[in-house]
């Protein structure tokens, strides 16, 4: 009877606590879904937020440049062209186009090519 009692007492103690912990970790890892596919547009959620924030900043710069140009143009009642404001407006639009290439014009020629083109 003492031998049976001793066997029951020994069965209650874990034999290897490290192995039990490893098993628990493996079970936990197997329950986590693994995603091997890339997102549809190729950007992570963080990258999308960063790109959206950059677009918002550049768009706000463009709006500010348009406002400054219109104020300078209207001060002279359309008699003088505010060249420095027009250049700032062009740069703001170019910066926005770098963020979103879909905003570029369909014309294959650049503005520099258009100035040098005798047909225009």
Steps between C-alpha positions, in 0.01 A plus 500: 500500500787736575647436153173596328472811715859593417434451125193726512696769680779486241253531210377831635838672457601613150809323380638781280371856556703635206339257257154595632578870438630427147183309424285788622696745282467276193125473552471878535704557184292255301185697583636826351405538132793546264444730203734432212314710243600858436230768517314578179676831438839391636506741794453424866247692704779713651643582157153596377457737795842654437423546131160652578658742748764600245229556239303717743807711579585552133138575413480761775821656366342514155186666636713756684702570183179549299367739762823701510509518121139615478554769765812630323329489159188677623699774678615620159153445349645258248741756356820331624593135517642398842780283364642391838153389615443319170831316546404403856168372364678293236735351760210413732320322215816311406545391863142375511550311173801322650276362775216402264615442140137475385479878524750548218373621166464257212723713275829317445697822452626691799470875536867538399435305179193714429706821526758370252247350258468728192164342404333638811 
